[in-house]
Amino acid sequence: MIWIALTIAFMILTILRYHKKEKALTKPLASAGFLATAVHFGAFDGAYGIAVFSALCASFVGDVLLIRKTKLLFMLGLFAFALAHIGFIVAFSLHEPVNITLASAIIATLATAVAATYVIPNVSEHVWMVAAYIVIISVMLGMAYTTPVPLVWAGASLFYLSDIFVARNAFIKKEDINHRIGLPVYYLAQLCLACSVGI
């Protein structure tokens, strides 16, 4: 499908030109691709699709904000992605049939514990915002597993993993490997979630 192919193509260009000014063009285009993918699969045909599309729009805003490397834009980007995860939580709660299990609660709790243990000790300021973000994304991951859709499980799990790489780059160690692995994982996550509106 053309929109998926374009997303992947611009994502590859973003990785190749990550430290160049061209990223300001290629990254938004890659992110626009997952919005177009969701529309292609019928994002506006029901409440679930609309909620997913809204979350993807918040992700798009976050992607744009994180292009420039400033503390203010990073925190605004963090807020945008927190809204995206809340949007996905709402979307997953709308998906039928919903099967809330002890397993999903355990997943959310363990995800929170792992991320907090790995990230929080390295955060020097705005600790409460980072901690709140970790809780939100962990709840999103747990909620994904209340749906019967493997594509949603994959998308949420990959999104969580991509955020680990973002946190590693921001708070632990800046390395090219963070975006070389994190960006493909992130865009694959968004494409999975975008395609899930068609199921």
Secondary structure, DSSP 8 states (H G I E B T S, - for coil): -HHHHHHHHHHHHHHHTTTSTTHHHHHHHHHHHHHHHHHHTTTTSSHHHHHHHHHHHHHHHHHHHTTS--HHHHHHHHHHHHHHHHHHHHHHHHSSS----HHHHHHHHHHHHHHHHHHGGG--S-HHHHHHHHHHHHHHHHHHTTSS-HHHHHHHHHHHHHHHHHHIIIII---HHHHHHHHHHHHHHHHHHHHGGG-
